[in-house]
Amino acid sequence: MRSISLDHPVRLYLLDDAVEGGAAVTLLYGSLAEALAEAARQPEEVQAGLIIQTQDDVVAYLDIVDG
């Protein structure tokens, strides 16, 4: 993921494998800071499926926090 500021607009969503064929459920449209805070509040099993999307990149939440 490219370097971006914490106020950069992003989409935070969950890839839900429980739905047949999978589904992307949007949790938040907001700044990167808001998305990181919302993701941190989620249970670990939910965090494993969280994705942060910018205009140019898509990255798993755990890849960001685990470095």
Helices and strands as residue ranges (DSSP letters): E 9-16, E 23-31, H 32-41, H 44-47, E 50-53, E 58-60, H 61-65
